[in-house]
Amino acid sequence: MVRNSRFLLQKDLLDKLFNLFFEVMGKKSSKEEFMKVVFDLLSPAERIMVAKRVAIIFLLMKKIDYYNICEKLKVSPSTVAKFALLMEKSEGIVPTFKNIVKIEKVALFLKEIFNEIYHPGLHGIDWKSARERKISLDKEKTFGI
């Protein structure tokens, strides 16, 4: 639980703080630079919390069942429900994820086609690898990750 002071900051000072935060976090040219800043700023628990929040929203966008999200990410149903409500009013993360989900749907569709073409039983197809691909695709459909 985050503990903030009960004394509110002035609006102009708060705007300056958010601008500074954006300069530090938002303008990174590589994943490595971004991860270094995140590891310096956030504790391990905070990093996990933020990553789980992003994953919950992403999985909800992919229409994954609440139970599966709770099971995979080890979060409570109330947490998932809270983020489902927050998504309705979101103007930042939801539009970003819509583009990502579209791309992932196309990739999933292509994987399904590939599995249909190279299914077990065809001459020259390794049954073990075909079965592993099928199981992997089923898990991705169920859990979204």
C-alpha positions as CSV (number, residue, x, y, z in Angstrom):
1,M,0.0,0.0,0.0
2,V,1.4,3.4,-1.0
3,R,1.5,6.0,1.7
4,N,1.3,9.6,0.5
5,S,1.3,12.6,2.6
6,R,-2.1,14.1,3.4
7,F,-0.8,17.5,2.3
8,L,-1.5,18.0,-1.4
9,L,1.1,19.4,-3.7
10,Q,0.4,22.5,-5.8
11,K,-0.9,21.8,-9.3
12,D,2.1,23.5,-11.1
13,L,4.6,21.7,-8.9
14,L,2.8,18.4,-9.6
15,D,2.9,19.1,-13.4
16,K,6.7,19.7,-13.1
17,L,7.2,16.5,-11.2
18,F,5.3,14.5,-13.9
19,N,7.3,16.2,-16.6
20,L,10.5,15.2,-14.9
21,F,9.2,11.6,-14.4
22,F,8.4,11.5,-18.2
23,E,11.9,12.7,-19.0
24,V,13.5,10.0,-16.8
25,M,11.1,7.1,-17.8
26,G,9.7,7.9,-21.2
27,K,12.6,9.0,-23.3
28,K,14.7,5.8,-23.5
29,S,16.1,4.5,-26.7
30,S,16.5,0.9,-25.7
31,K,15.0,-1.7,-23.5
32,E,18.2,-2.0,-21.5
33,E,18.2,1.7,-20.6
34,F,14.6,1.6,-19.6
35,M,15.2,-1.5,-17.4
36,K,18.2,0.1,-15.7
37,V,16.0,3.1,-14.7
38,V,13.2,0.9,-13.5
39,F,15.5,-1.2,-11.4
40,D,17.0,1.9,-9.9
41,L,13.7,3.6,-9.1
42,L,11.4,0.7,-8.1
43,S,11.7,-1.9,-5.4
44,P,11.3,-5.6,-6.4
45,A,7.8,-5.6,-5.0
46,E,6.9,-2.4,-6.9
47,R,8.3,-3.8,-10.2
48,I,6.2,-7.0,-9.8
49,M,3.1,-5.0,-8.9
50,V,3.4,-2.8,-12.0
51,A,4.1,-5.7,-14.3
52,K,1.1,-7.6,-13.0
53,R,-1.1,-4.5,-13.5
54,V,0.0,-4.2,-17.1
55,A,-0.5,-7.9,-17.7
56,I,-4.0,-7.9,-16.2
57,I,-5.1,-5.1,-18.5
58,F,-3.4,-6.8,-21.5
59,L,-5.1,-10.2,-20.8
60,L,-8.5,-8.5,-20.3
61,M,-8.0,-6.9,-23.7
62,K,-7.4,-10.3,-25.1
63,K,-10.7,-11.5,-23.5
64,I,-9.0,-14.1,-21.3
65,D,-11.3,-15.5,-18.5
66,Y,-11.0,-13.9,-15.0
67,Y,-10.3,-17.2,-13.4
68,N,-7.4,-17.9,-15.8
69,I,-5.9,-14.5,-15.2
70,C,-6.1,-15.0,-11.4
71,E,-4.6,-18.4,-11.7
72,K,-1.7,-17.5,-14.0
73,L,-0.7,-14.1,-12.3
74,K,-1.6,-15.1,-8.7
75,V,-3.9,-12.2,-8.2
76,S,-7.4,-12.0,-6.6
77,P,-10.6,-11.8,-8.6
78,S,-11.3,-8.4,-7.1
79,T,-8.0,-7.0,-8.5
80,V,-8.9,-8.2,-12.0
81,A,-12.4,-6.7,-11.6
82,K,-10.9,-3.4,-10.4
83,F,-8.8,-3.2,-13.6
84,A,-11.7,-4.2,-15.8
85,L,-13.6,-1.2,-14.4
86,L,-10.6,1.1,-14.8
87,M,-10.2,0.0,-18.5
88,E,-13.6,1.5,-19.3
89,K,-12.3,5.0,-18.6
90,S,-8.8,4.6,-19.7
91,E,-7.4,7.0,-22.3
92,G,-3.8,5.9,-22.3
93,I,-3.1,2.2,-21.9
94,V,-6.2,0.7,-23.6
95,P,-5.7,2.4,-27.0
96,T,-2.0,1.3,-26.9
97,F,-3.0,-2.3,-26.1
98,K,-5.6,-2.4,-28.8
99,N,-2.9,-2.2,-31.5
100,I,-0.8,-4.9,-29.8
101,V,-3.9,-7.2,-29.4
102,K,-4.6,-6.8,-33.1
103,I,-1.1,-7.9,-34.0
104,E,-1.2,-10.8,-31.6
105,K,-4.6,-12.0,-33.0
106,V,-3.0,-12.1,-36.5
107,A,0.0,-14.0,-35.1
108,L,-2.3,-16.5,-33.3
109,F,-4.3,-17.0,-36.5
110,L,-1.1,-17.7,-38.5
111,K,0.0,-20.2,-35.8
112,E,-3.3,-22.0,-36.1
113,I,-3.0,-22.2,-39.8
114,F,0.6,-23.5,-39.5
115,N,-0.6,-26.2,-37.0
116,E,-3.4,-27.3,-39.4
117,I,-1.0,-27.6,-42.3
118,Y,1.7,-29.4,-40.4
119,H,-0.4,-31.6,-38.1
120,P,0.7,-35.0,-36.7
121,G,0.1,-37.9,-39.1
122,L,1.5,-36.3,-42.2
123,H,4.5,-37.9,-43.9
124,G,7.7,-36.3,-42.7
125,I,6.2,-34.5,-39.7
126,D,7.8,-35.1,-36.3
127,W,4.8,-36.0,-34.1
128,K,6.5,-34.9,-30.9
129,S,7.2,-31.3,-32.1
130,A,3.7,-31.1,-33.7
131,R,2.1,-32.1,-30.4
132,E,4.2,-29.6,-28.5
133,R,3.2,-26.8,-30.9
134,K,-0.5,-27.8,-30.4
135,I,-0.2,-27.7,-26.6
136,S,1.6,-24.4,-26.7
137,L,-1.1,-22.9,-28.9
138,D,-3.8,-24.2,-26.6
139,K,-2.1,-22.6,-23.6
140,E,-1.7,-19.3,-25.4
141,K,-5.4,-19.4,-26.3
142,T,-6.4,-20.2,-22.7
143,F,-4.0,-18.0,-20.7
144,G,-3.1,-15.4,-23.2
145,I,0.6,-15.6,-22.4
